[in-house]
Amino acid sequence: QVNLVESGGGSVQAGGSLRLSCTASGPSFNRYVMAWFRQAPGKERESVAKIGRTGSTVYEDSVKGRFTISRDNAKKATFLQMNNLTPDDTAVYYCAANVNTIVSTDIKTVGRFDYWGQGTQVTVFS
């Protein structure tokens, strides 16, 4: 029903920036809660950032002040601007969507995501 495709990954030097994009194919994108997750080798997948239907955002502590999640409903896309990257940010980054929330849903409570992209590799070298 919903297809998510990430792009924008690559290799950057520590301190650099990348902008990840996630384009969605499916109905009612404006009703989705979108999120970015990442998974580093040997580690569990972790939530990086979430953005709600009305633009509210939640960030994992380690990326606060460095990463910004945004969305463009007209383009059916979600973005993750990543600044001041460190080697600890190296991971495969995944876009995810929850399509079953209501407008009043507290984004902090959204932990289940039904659709996932295939991921894009981000490598940060020192």
Buried (B, 14 or more C-beta within 10 A) or exposed (E): EBEBBBBBBEEBEBEBEBEBBBBBEBEEBEBBBBBBBBBBEEEEBEBBBBBBBEEEBBBBEEBEEBBBBBBEBEEBBBBBBBBEBEEEBBBBBBBBBBBEBEEEBEBEEBEEBEBBBEBBEBBBEE
